[in-house]
Amino acid sequence: MEWPEVSEQQERQEREKARELRRSQWWKNRIAAGICHYCGNRVPPRELTLDHMVPIARGGRSTRGNCVPACKECNNQKKHLLPVEWEAYLSRLGVKEED
């Protein structure tokens, strides 16, 4: 599968934007509930990671609409998958994703 070309400079800029988002009140409010966007499990807010639903490597941006709180396990498993690919992965595992 071919992904869009993302330069090192673009990746660095998006990662810096993600760091800024993590420092924002918006992000603190998002993680306060301690719920993973993908599995719905409750975890301590400090253990939630910022996941790009459309990964930076696949052309995603560090915006509020593309960044969600995820537990480390889901974030590590999702890696560079797009949302539709992640859903297909969960379906193959027999896991029903919560809305």
Protein Blocks (a to p, Z undefined) as FASTA:
>chain_A
ZZddddfklmmmmmmmmmmmmmpmklmmmmmnopafklopacdfklpccddfbafklopa
cdfklgccddfklmmmnmmacfklmmmmmmmnopacdZZ
